[in-house]
């Protein structure tokens, strides 16, 4: 009986270890995603004016094309 319990305990410990490793990986991924999201927001802030200028230029181009 104790051999069966030892096997079960080992299996439990292995599963617990694997779960902890996967949780650590998940935490790292979440941290990376958060960092990337912040970087995207920074780029969006940095290029926000350029985007507005591009939209104005496109609107002007459409108006010129319609007139000619």
C-alpha positions as CSV (number, residue, x, y, z in Angstrom):
1,X,0.0,0.0,0.0
2,X,2.8,2.5,0.8
3,X,4.3,1.9,-2.6
4,X,1.1,2.9,-4.3
5,X,0.9,6.0,-2.1
6,X,4.5,6.9,-2.9
7,X,3.7,6.6,-6.6
8,X,0.7,8.8,-6.2
9,X,2.6,11.3,-4.2
10,X,5.4,11.4,-6.9
11,X,2.8,11.9,-9.6
12,X,1.1,14.7,-7.6
13,X,4.5,16.4,-7.0
14,X,5.4,16.1,-10.7
15,X,2.0,17.6,-11.7
16,X,2.4,20.4,-9.1
17,X,5.9,21.2,-10.4
18,X,4.8,21.3,-14.0
19,X,1.8,23.5,-13.1
20,X,4.0,25.9,-11.2
21,X,6.4,26.1,-14.2
22,X,3.5,26.8,-16.6
23,X,2.2,29.5,-14.2
24,X,5.6,31.1,-14.2
25,X,5.6,31.1,-18.0
26,X,2.2,32.6,-18.1
27,X,3.2,35.3,-15.7
28,X,6.2,36.2,-17.9
29,X,4.0,36.2,-21.0
30,X,1.5,38.6,-19.2
31,X,4.4,40.8,-18.3
32,X,5.7,40.9,-21.9
33,X,2.2,41.6,-23.2
34,X,1.8,44.5,-20.8
35,X,5.2,45.9,-21.8
36,X,4.3,45.6,-25.5
37,X,1.0,47.3,-24.9
38,X,2.7,50.2,-23.2
39,X,5.2,50.4,-26.1
40,X,2.3,50.5,-28.6
41,X,0.6,53.2,-26.7
42,X,3.8,55.2,-26.7
43,X,4.3,54.8,-30.4
44,X,0.7,55.8,-30.9
45,X,1.2,58.9,-28.9
46,X,4.4,59.7,-30.7
47,X,2.8,59.2,-34.2
48,X,-0.6,60.6,-33.4
49,X,0.1,63.9,-35.0
50,X,1.5,62.2,-38.1
51,X,-1.7,60.1,-38.4
52,X,-3.9,63.2,-38.3
53,X,-1.8,64.9,-40.9
54,X,-2.0,61.8,-43.1
55,X,-5.8,61.8,-42.8
56,X,-6.0,65.5,-43.7
57,X,-3.7,64.9,-46.7
58,X,-5.9,62.0,-47.9
59,X,-9.0,64.1,-47.6
60,X,-7.3,66.9,-49.6
61,X,-6.2,64.4,-52.3
62,X,-9.8,63.1,-52.5
63,X,-11.1,66.6,-52.9
64,X,-8.6,67.3,-55.7
65,X,-9.4,64.1,-57.5
66,X,-13.2,64.8,-57.3
67,X,-12.6,68.3,-58.8
68,X,-10.5,67.0,-61.7
